[in-house]
Amino acid sequence: MAANGVTPLAPGIRFAHVTQPDLRTARSSTWDVSYDYRLSPTWSVRASLLERRGSHELIVDPRQQNGAGELWLRSEGRSHYRDLEVGFHYTRSPAADLNVSYAHAMVQSDLNAFAGFFNTMLAPVIGPNVIGPAATDVPHRLLARGRWMPTPRWLLVGITDLRTGLPYSVVDEALDFVGPRNSHRFPIRFRQDLGVEHRFHIAKWQPWIGVRAYNALNSFLPSDVQANIGSKAFGTFYNSEFRQFRLQVRFER
């Protein structure tokens, strides 16, 4: 399109949908190894390594020739996932329990996955297929979960999640990719969920009743970004999760 955004600079190209005749069923292979060691009745440590490789995944590849276009559906997609995790566990049942883990992961895949375009998008704009970081790639994640009962009738719980932001791609006014795909990332994500519960005695029941605060610190956790370099709001993040308070009721036998 011309600078006015209305006048076309060249005739449009209609893309026909073409399916590879010998599509194959997607498959994957996974292996993992783990080690747990109890240091004492209250302390234990663990380490694990997991790897998954996928093949014959459905991808869409655009092709142009002699003024005509085709969107090829092929079963030649690949993916590779590796996760290394270490952590420790402390327990003093039933008064206290703490579980902390750190994970270093890598996810690479063909970025033109069929489900990524023909799912909820009405008219997807599809660029050339490349292999790069998947949309779910999170290299670093620290997760801590704990519970503490100062008395038999009071319970405090908490979850802390600190991890790398998800990747995204930058595009121009024509929605062509600018630079390597998924080379930018959302901000580092830090979230805390907290809760307090008290055990009441109501008739013949003794329910736990309390309050849970999700994203208790009201951290900025955006799920969308303006990734078009032609926008004045380029690089702005939107739609953060908001803090929520919920009533919690539990019954135990």
QUICORGI-V397674 format. One line per field, one symbol per residue. ss: DSSP state (a for helix, b for strand, c for the rest). burial: 1 if it has 9 or more other ideal C-beta (glycine too) atoms within 8 Angstrom, else 0. A space follows every 10 residues. Layout:
ss=???
burial=???
//
This chain:
ss=cccccccccc ccccbbbbbc ccccccbbbb bbbbbbbbcc ccbbbbbbbb bbbbbbbbbb bbbbbccbbb bbbbbbbbbb bbbbbbbbbb bbcccbbbbb bbbbbbbbbb ccbaaaaccc cccccccccc bbbccccccb bbbbbbbbbb bccbbbbbbb bbbcccbbcb bcccccbbcc cccbbcccbb bbbbbbbbbc cbccbccbbb bbbbcccccc cbbbbccbcc ccccccbbbb cccbbbbbbb ccc
burial=0000000000 0000000001 0010010100 0000000000 0011111111 1111111111 1100000111 1111101111 1111101111 0000011111 1111111111 1111001000 0000001011 0101001101 1111111110 0001111111 1111111111 1100000000 1110010011 1111111110 0000001111 1111110010 1100111110 0001001101 0010000100 000
//
